[in-house]
Amino acid sequence: FDDIVITKRNEILEYFASARRHYSITVILSSQNNNNCSSPTIRANVNYIFWRKVGANAIRDNIFPFMSSGEFMNAKELINMTISNTGDYKFIFYNNTVEGEKIQIVKANPIPESFKYQEERPKAPSSNYRRKR
């Protein structure tokens, strides 16, 4: 599910979160805002969370509830850790499938110059060319 907007409890997402193993499927939820997505069923079945720069309210309301007990004493600790570790192409990876250290700071490689968008754009056909067609 890519960039979905959830405004209330969603029974379909809860079903996929809890039954996915029975069907051997992986559910990937990509959302800029997951308000109301963090029902107990979904929280209990989350394996991974990736995030980078987000506001304190989003961390407190949308990411902190997914943490297993003991990861952070309070949302403020998670907010401070996020702020200090998400610059310079870095993001945070939370892995709920392992015992022990569940949080990793990951740095993505910058886009190579050869992959970046080139400013030269092809010119549109002239009006004379369009008339001839």
Protein Blocks (a to p, Z undefined) as FASTA:
>chain_A
ZZiacfbdcfklmmmmmmmmmnopacddddfblghklgfklmmmcfbdcdddddfklmmm
mmmmmpcghkambfklmmmmmmmmmgghiacdddfkbghjfbdcdddddddfklpccfbd
cddddfklmmmZZ
